[in-house]
């Protein structure tokens, strides 16, 4: 034996151990190699530095495992299926199923480890897009919301953490300066962790009586509220004078339902907010003014909740143009200078790029006059903001020349329909005439948001563009105690229900279930239960009295196909007043065959160079096979869900109505791989590495919002054979 080898082997072994430890630490310190946080990391980049799966081998992807949650028989009520973006921590995947059961799986095999059911046999409601992980030593917790409650669950056992809140539960209706029994509060997106604080937004109603969307930080150990930021300012607070004097007690919304981003070094949390409630019509609740902090990017001190800066994208929103997704924390290079920034996508198809420390736009933004409301008492804002760069990801204005071209018949029908609508461009306010919103409240970017590649400063965004139709109706508001209960029910229905379900007798279809001929499909107790507990995406309406709920039922059972009440007579002069409420709402702009009435693409995937603001490429996302077979190029489809981008040169996204999961070349937009899912993948995928093998996982549970098959599958993919 060579005596030198006796001394060299331990040295070599020690060197290898040091190297492996170094590599392990590097991987542990690189947040882009894990998926411990919703959308990949606190900066909401949806980026992974993993590159084992890449553009050269992605066509070798195979199913690694499938987990079926067993919810399939329980989901007749579901509108949106599962929108969950799973997180993976120490080899365990945490997700919520379509009926919002918190579930832990072995991330390498899909084997079930434990389940926690927050509804315990009750009717589930709402939607959940992700969960939050927090740890301190051996104390490891999962936070998630279901219904009106926030839960702290032991990550190892699946049991509630007794020292948090009330035996592991907090009622999110409390602490908002409103009667908890009269408001509906939930949260569809996960909060975000800063040290020992869980910062939370909320999902609230969009009509009269909606809860305010204040931002709250909870102590992760005890559940106590550490700070609160009033998104509808109270008297004496900054922004109070941008509302009517009583709005802080009457108005609602202005909430963060889309999720947040966190700059961990600067300790700033970035909060995009939605529109104030009620949508579309402000007199009587919201009043005149810009309505801060609605439709704004808020930069808050994550430790205290103090406002550092805000940037309001839309003053006095009349279009339900919520900021729909967490802002991406990005770095851009302009004139040779690197600047940390915030990139906020919008439903209008804009991307606002703001300096992360000051909130100042990094590209020019123009303030332009916009059409004014013709509704009595409405004081719409005279101008709106138009960023000149980055380039919009959808068309901002359409004419008859931009209508569908899939057939002469479809084009002629679309032209006739277009001429019937009130339309003056991007910010056309809703009127008593049917009004076209384009690209619409389901247009532009939605809650899937964008993915950002920090190596190239490219932003990838999927978008919809097809238009929605709305209108208001001038209604008689009966006296406090009218003899005709159905007439009173009409008023309550128009104020609280029509914004989603439209008015019986109104134009159909709508994206939400029609309530025409309700008496043939429901009995009174069915409707009362739904109003009391909610169902699917629909929240409960606790602020309605029993008499008001009974009046709604009486109205629905007494309205004819023209929308007229069949019982009772004309109200006497002086026994009523007038106001405007939503009549037509969220109805898609379609041709006579049910396809979108604008020219394709109806759904697209877009790549933006954030250094220059240029749109580098745009490709259709999804297709209708029956149209493709007729020789029509892929049109894109309506899509819900988001993308991820990887160092392997790929953009992964499902989201489409054709129920496919795809990988695109991030440089060119070319489709490199696709897989037919068993149900629509209306969620954002996750990617992770365990034991040297990279996986990609997607929820495939469908949902009626896009008209796809309902399911209950979570599917993980990896490379076949050796890799």
DAJO-V180379 format. One record per residue. N is the residue number from 0. RES is the residue in three letters. PHI is phi in whole degrees, 0 to 359 (NA if undefined). Layout:
N/RES/PHI
N/RES/PHI
This chain:
0/UNK/NA
1/UNK/287
2/UNK/299
3/UNK/296
4/UNK/291
5/UNK/295
6/UNK/273
7/UNK/282
8/UNK/297
9/UNK/298
10/UNK/298
11/UNK/297
12/UNK/297
13/UNK/297
14/UNK/298
15/UNK/295
16/UNK/297
17/UNK/298
18/UNK/297
19/UNK/296
20/UNK/297
21/UNK/298
22/UNK/297
23/UNK/299
24/UNK/295
25/UNK/299
26/UNK/295
27/UNK/295
28/UNK/278
29/UNK/269
30/UNK/295
31/UNK/279
32/UNK/263
33/UNK/239
34/UNK/219
35/UNK/273
36/UNK/229
37/UNK/310
38/UNK/62
39/UNK/95
40/UNK/199
41/UNK/296
42/UNK/277
43/UNK/56
44/UNK/279
45/UNK/54
46/UNK/243
47/UNK/230
48/UNK/275
49/UNK/292
50/UNK/223
51/UNK/300
52/UNK/274
53/UNK/218
54/UNK/296
55/UNK/276
56/UNK/235
57/UNK/300
58/UNK/289
59/UNK/262
60/UNK/298
61/UNK/225
62/UNK/292
63/UNK/273
64/UNK/196
65/UNK/231
66/UNK/248
67/UNK/260
68/UNK/286
69/UNK/83
70/UNK/278
71/UNK/305
72/UNK/281
73/UNK/254
74/UNK/245
75/UNK/300
76/UNK/276
77/UNK/283
78/UNK/266
79/UNK/242
80/UNK/58
81/UNK/261
82/UNK/249
83/UNK/279
84/UNK/256
85/UNK/296
86/UNK/250
87/UNK/229
88/UNK/225
89/UNK/51
90/UNK/81
91/UNK/247
92/UNK/260
93/UNK/246
94/UNK/209
95/UNK/241
96/UNK/277
97/UNK/303
98/UNK/262
99/UNK/61
100/UNK/272
101/UNK/289
102/UNK/227
103/UNK/246
104/UNK/235
105/UNK/291
106/UNK/288
107/UNK/269
108/UNK/238
109/UNK/79
110/UNK/292
111/UNK/288
112/UNK/257
113/UNK/196
114/UNK/225
115/UNK/238
116/UNK/255
117/UNK/288
118/UNK/265
119/UNK/46
120/UNK/89
121/UNK/282
122/UNK/291
123/UNK/292
124/UNK/207
125/UNK/89
126/UNK/219
127/UNK/227
128/UNK/258
129/UNK/172
130/UNK/233
131/UNK/239
132/UNK/250
133/UNK/220
134/UNK/215
135/UNK/214
136/UNK/64
137/UNK/273
138/UNK/273
139/UNK/236
140/UNK/230
141/UNK/247
142/UNK/252
143/UNK/203
144/UNK/243
145/UNK/209
146/UNK/60
147/UNK/265
148/UNK/238
149/UNK/256
150/UNK/244
151/UNK/247
152/UNK/239
153/UNK/296
154/UNK/293
155/UNK/270
156/UNK/249
157/UNK/80
158/UNK/254
159/UNK/301
160/UNK/273
161/UNK/296
162/UNK/281
163/UNK/266
164/UNK/57
165/UNK/259
166/UNK/56
167/UNK/94
168/UNK/227
169/UNK/231
170/UNK/276
171/UNK/286
172/UNK/283
173/UNK/273
174/UNK/88
175/UNK/245
176/UNK/61
177/UNK/230
178/UNK/296
179/UNK/303
180/UNK/285
181/UNK/246
182/UNK/230
183/UNK/245
184/UNK/221
185/UNK/214
186/UNK/204
187/UNK/281
188/UNK/255
189/UNK/286
190/UNK/285
191/UNK/221
192/UNK/265
193/UNK/230
194/UNK/53
195/UNK/255
196/UNK/240
197/UNK/253
198/UNK/265
199/UNK/232
200/UNK/260
201/UNK/193
202/UNK/251
203/UNK/230
204/UNK/291
205/UNK/238
206/UNK/246
207/UNK/295
208/UNK/85
209/UNK/293
210/UNK/287
211/UNK/286
212/UNK/260
213/UNK/299
214/UNK/268
215/UNK/232
216/UNK/246
217/UNK/254
218/UNK/292
219/UNK/293
220/UNK/271
221/UNK/251
222/UNK/88
223/UNK/291
224/UNK/286
225/UNK/271
226/UNK/203
227/UNK/219
228/UNK/245
229/UNK/278
230/UNK/287
231/UNK/252
232/UNK/298
233/UNK/276
234/UNK/308
235/UNK/90
236/UNK/267
237/UNK/304
238/UNK/95
239/UNK/302
240/UNK/283
241/UNK/266
242/UNK/232
243/UNK/295
244/UNK/297
245/UNK/258
246/UNK/298
247/UNK/296
248/UNK/256
249/UNK/249
250/UNK/280
251/UNK/224
252/UNK/69
253/UNK/54
254/UNK/248
255/UNK/260
256/UNK/258
257/UNK/265
258/UNK/102
259/UNK/225
260/UNK/231
261/UNK/226
262/UNK/271
263/UNK/291
264/UNK/285
265/UNK/278
266/UNK/58
267/UNK/242
268/UNK/256
269/UNK/253
270/UNK/238
271/UNK/276
272/UNK/247
273/UNK/265
274/UNK/282
275/UNK/294
276/UNK/252
277/UNK/281
278/UNK/291
279/UNK/76
280/UNK/212
281/UNK/251
282/UNK/302
283/UNK/95
284/UNK/228
285/UNK/276
286/UNK/78
287/UNK/282
288/UNK/116
289/UNK/281
290/UNK/65
291/UNK/291
292/UNK/246
293/UNK/292
294/UNK/50
295/UNK/233
296/UNK/265
297/UNK/257
298/UNK/253
299/UNK/244
300/UNK/296
301/UNK/293
302/UNK/276
303/UNK/236
304/UNK/82
305/UNK/291
306/UNK/289
307/UNK/266
308/UNK/202
309/UNK/217
310/UNK/224
311/UNK/273
312/UNK/282
313/UNK/224
314/UNK/285
315/UNK/52
316/UNK/296
317/UNK/240
318/UNK/233
319/UNK/59
320/UNK/270
321/UNK/306
322/UNK/285
323/UNK/265
324/UNK/208
325/UNK/300
326/UNK/292
327/UNK/275
328/UNK/273
329/UNK/230
330/UNK/233
331/UNK/242
332/UNK/246
333/UNK/235
334/UNK/54
335/UNK/77
336/UNK/245
337/UNK/276
338/UNK/229
339/UNK/288
340/UNK/218
341/UNK/241
342/UNK/249
343/UNK/249
344/UNK/276
345/UNK/223
346/UNK/292
347/UNK/282
348/UNK/91
349/UNK/273
350/UNK/233
351/UNK/267
352/UNK/251
353/UNK/240
354/UNK/301
355/UNK/292
356/UNK/266
357/UNK/243
358/UNK/82
359/UNK/285
360/UNK/297
361/UNK/268
362/UNK/239
363/UNK/300
364/UNK/232
365/UNK/261
366/UNK/257
367/UNK/238
368/UNK/298
369/UNK/229
370/UNK/303
371/UNK/254
372/UNK/294
373/UNK/255
374/UNK/272
375/UNK/304
376/UNK/87
377/UNK/275
378/UNK/247
379/UNK/287
380/UNK/284
381/UNK/288
382/UNK/226
383/UNK/219
384/UNK/263
385/UNK/228
386/UNK/292
387/UNK/279
388/UNK/214
389/UNK/301
390/UNK/299
391/UNK/300
392/UNK/268
393/UNK/222
394/UNK/293
395/UNK/263
396/UNK/208
397/UNK/233
398/UNK/232
399/UNK/299
400/UNK/289
401/UNK/261
402/UNK/274
403/UNK/308
404/UNK/236
405/UNK/283
406/UNK/194
407/UNK/300
408/UNK/294
409/UNK/296
410/UNK/296
411/UNK/295
412/UNK/298
413/UNK/297
414/UNK/297
415/UNK/298
416/UNK/293
417/UNK/300
418/UNK/290
419/UNK/279
420/UNK/263
421/UNK/277
422/UNK/207
423/UNK/231
424/UNK/114
425/UNK/303
426/UNK/247
427/UNK/288
428/UNK/285
429/UNK/293
430/UNK/225
431/UNK/289
432/UNK/283
433/UNK/304
434/UNK/240
435/UNK/268
436/UNK/262
437/UNK/223
438/UNK/282
439/UNK/98
440/UNK/290
441/UNK/254
442/UNK/259
443/UNK/59
444/UNK/273
445/UNK/238
446/UNK/293
447/UNK/294
448/UNK/65
449/UNK/242
450/UNK/248
451/UNK/232
452/UNK/261
453/UNK/289
454/UNK/282
455/UNK/239
456/UNK/59
457/UNK/259
458/UNK/244
459/UNK/243
460/UNK/224
461/UNK/268
462/UNK/216
463/UNK/246
464/UNK/206
465/UNK/207
466/UNK/90
467/UNK/230
468/UNK/241
469/UNK/222
470/UNK/201
471/UNK/252
472/UNK/235
473/UNK/282
474/UNK/243
475/UNK/275
476/UNK/261
477/UNK/295
478/UNK/298
479/UNK/305
480/UNK/227
481/UNK/288
482/UNK/288
483/UNK/269
484/UNK/294
485/UNK/293
486/UNK/295
487/UNK/293
488/UNK/297
489/UNK/299
490/UNK/297
491/UNK/294
492/UNK/297
493/UNK/298
494/UNK/282
495/UNK/238
496/UNK/241
497/UNK/294
498/UNK/297
499/UNK/253
500/UNK/267
501/UNK/63
502/UNK/255
503/UNK/310
504/UNK/95
505/UNK/283
506/UNK/292
507/UNK/244
508/UNK/273
509/UNK/232
510/UNK/287
511/UNK/246
512/UNK/301
513/UNK/287
514/UNK/250
515/UNK/296
516/UNK/51
517/UNK/299
518/UNK/294
519/UNK/274
520/UNK/244
521/UNK/226
522/UNK/251
523/UNK/300
524/UNK/291
525/UNK/299
526/UNK/293
527/UNK/299
528/UNK/295
529/UNK/296
530/UNK/295
531/UNK/283
532/UNK/246
533/UNK/82
534/UNK/198
535/UNK/60
536/UNK/288
537/UNK/282
538/UNK/280
539/UNK/288
540/UNK/237
541/UNK/292
542/UNK/283
543/UNK/279
544/UNK/286
545/UNK/300
546/UNK/295
547/UNK/292
548/UNK/295
549/UNK/295
550/UNK/293
551/UNK/301
552/UNK/299
553/UNK/299
554/UNK/296
555/UNK/297
556/UNK/272
557/UNK/232
558/UNK/255
559/UNK/269
560/UNK/292
561/UNK/267
562/UNK/88
563/UNK/260
564/UNK/283
565/UNK/271
566/UNK/261
567/UNK/76
568/UNK/245
569/UNK/291
570/UNK/296
571/UNK/286
572/UNK/304
573/UNK/90
574/UNK/268
575/UNK/210
576/UNK/238
577/UNK/238
578/UNK/204
579/UNK/251
580/UNK/227
581/UNK/293
582/UNK/251
583/UNK/262
584/UNK/209
585/UNK/55
586/UNK/269
587/UNK/281
588/UNK/276
589/UNK/238
590/UNK/274
591/UNK/290
592/UNK/262
593/UNK/91
594/UNK/272
595/UNK/292
596/UNK/273
597/UNK/263
598/UNK/290
599/UNK/299
600/UNK/279
601/UNK/270
602/UNK/217
603/UNK/213
604/UNK/245
605/UNK/233
606/UNK/238
607/UNK/242
608/UNK/277
609/UNK/288
610/UNK/289
611/UNK/250
612/UNK/79
613/UNK/270
614/UNK/279
615/UNK/280
616/UNK/208
617/UNK/215
618/UNK/228
619/UNK/298
620/UNK/243
621/UNK/93
622/UNK/206
623/UNK/259
624/UNK/300
625/UNK/295
626/UNK/281
627/UNK/300
628/UNK/295
629/UNK/274
630/UNK/92
631/UNK/277
632/UNK/302
633/UNK/311
634/UNK/266
635/UNK/77
636/UNK/232
637/UNK/303
638/UNK/221
639/UNK/227
640/UNK/133
641/UNK/233
642/UNK/248
643/UNK/231
644/UNK/236
645/UNK/232
646/UNK/292
647/UNK/282
648/UNK/85
649/UNK/237
650/UNK/242
651/UNK/260
652/UNK/201
653/UNK/253
654/UNK/77
655/UNK/274
656/UNK/287
657/UNK/274
658/UNK/62
659/UNK/248
660/UNK/251
661/UNK/232
662/UNK/239
663/UNK/252
664/UNK/290
665/UNK/290
666/UNK/274
667/UNK/239
668/UNK/82
669/UNK/286
670/UNK/284
671/UNK/256
672/UNK/199
673/UNK/212
674/UNK/222
675/UNK/279
676/UNK/281
677/UNK/286
678/UNK/204
679/UNK/301
680/UNK/261
681/UNK/271
682/UNK/207
683/UNK/260
684/UNK/285
685/UNK/231
686/UNK/225
687/UNK/201
688/UNK/231
689/UNK/223
690/UNK/52
691/UNK/77
692/UNK/241
693/UNK/268
694/UNK/235
695/UNK/230
696/UNK/233
697/UNK/218
698/UNK/280
699/UNK/235
700/UNK/233
701/UNK/64
702/UNK/149
703/UNK/283
704/UNK/302
705/UNK/247
706/UNK/73
707/UNK/255
708/UNK/302
709/UNK/275
710/UNK/207
711/UNK/210
712/UNK/260
713/UNK/239
714/UNK/238
715/UNK/252
716/UNK/240
717/UNK/209
718/UNK/288
719/UNK/280
720/UNK/57
721/UNK/289
722/UNK/221
